[in-house]
Amino acid sequence: MAPRTLINGARELQRKYAVIGDVRGRGLMVGVEFVKDRATREPAPEIPHELVGSAFKKGLLLLGCGKSSLRLAPPLVVDEYDVDTALRIIDECLREMSD
């Protein structure tokens, strides 16, 4: 149940925030790509960099990946509560960054 919740939750964030250009993954490995503009797909490397720092201050460890992506790779024993908590923190950080 958690892997589906993770990718679906990331896709829900994509619908909410225009800076998320793509969400892709398989199983528990999910990539979230950040863009300046969805039409041009111009990478936005500053967003995942800032997001990693902001989330860390709230207790969530995230990994940047590539030029402008974030890698979500929880442990195999992750449960739905932990996935929901991580997605909530990411949502809070993105909302704060957009203000």
C-alpha positions in Angstrom: 0.0 0.0 0.0 2.8 2.5 0.8 4.4 2.5 -2.6 1.2 3.4 -4.3 0.5 6.0 -1.7 3.9 7.6 -2.2 3.7 8.0 -6.0 0.0 9.0 -5.9 0.8 11.5 -3.2 3.7 13.0 -5.2 1.4 13.2 -8.2 -1.1 15.1 -6.0 1.6 17.6 -5.2 2.3 17.9 -8.9 -1.3 18.9 -9.5 -1.0 21.5 -6.7 2.4 23.0 -7.5 3.3 24.1 -11.1 7.0 23.8 -10.3 6.7 20.0 -10.3 7.2 19.1 -13.9 7.2 15.3 -13.7 6.7 12.5 -11.2 8.0 9.1 -12.1 9.1 5.9 -10.4 8.7 2.3 -9.8 8.1 0.7 -6.4 9.5 2.8 -3.6 11.9 4.8 -5.9 10.1 7.9 -6.9 11.6 10.9 -8.8 10.1 14.4 -8.6 11.4 16.8 -11.3 11.3 20.5 -10.7 10.9 23.0 -13.6 10.6 26.7 -14.0 7.9 26.3 -16.6 6.0 23.1 -17.5 5.7 24.0 -21.1 9.4 24.6 -21.7 10.5 22.0 -19.1 13.4 24.3 -18.2 15.1 22.8 -15.1 14.8 24.6 -11.8 17.8 23.3 -9.8 17.4 25.9 -7.0 14.0 24.4 -5.9 15.1 20.9 -4.9 18.2 22.4 -3.3 16.1 24.7 -1.1 13.5 22.0 -0.5 16.2 19.5 0.8 17.3 22.1 3.4 13.9 23.2 4.4 12.6 19.7 4.8 15.7 18.7 6.9 14.9 21.5 9.4 11.4 19.8 9.8 12.9 16.4 10.3 12.7 14.9 6.8 15.8 13.8 5.0 15.6 14.1 1.2 18.0 13.5 -1.6 18.6 15.6 -4.6 19.1 13.7 -7.9 20.5 15.0 -11.2 20.1 18.6 -12.2 16.7 19.5 -10.8 15.1 16.4 -9.3 14.4 15.0 -5.9 14.7 11.3 -5.1 12.1 9.8 -2.7 13.6 6.5 -1.6 12.1 5.3 1.8 13.2 2.2 3.5 11.4 -1.1 2.6 9.7 -1.1 6.0 8.0 2.3 5.5 4.3 2.5 6.5 1.5 4.7 5.4 1.8 7.0 8.3 5.5 7.7 7.5 4.6 8.3 3.8 1.8 10.7 4.7 4.1 12.5 7.1 6.8 12.9 4.4 4.3 14.2 1.8 2.8 16.6 4.4 6.3 18.1 5.1 7.1 18.4 1.4 3.8 20.1 0.9 4.5 22.5 3.7 7.9 23.3 2.4 6.7 23.9 -1.1 3.9 26.2 0.1 6.4 28.2 2.3 8.7 28.5 -0.7 5.9 29.8 -3.0 4.8 32.5 -0.5 
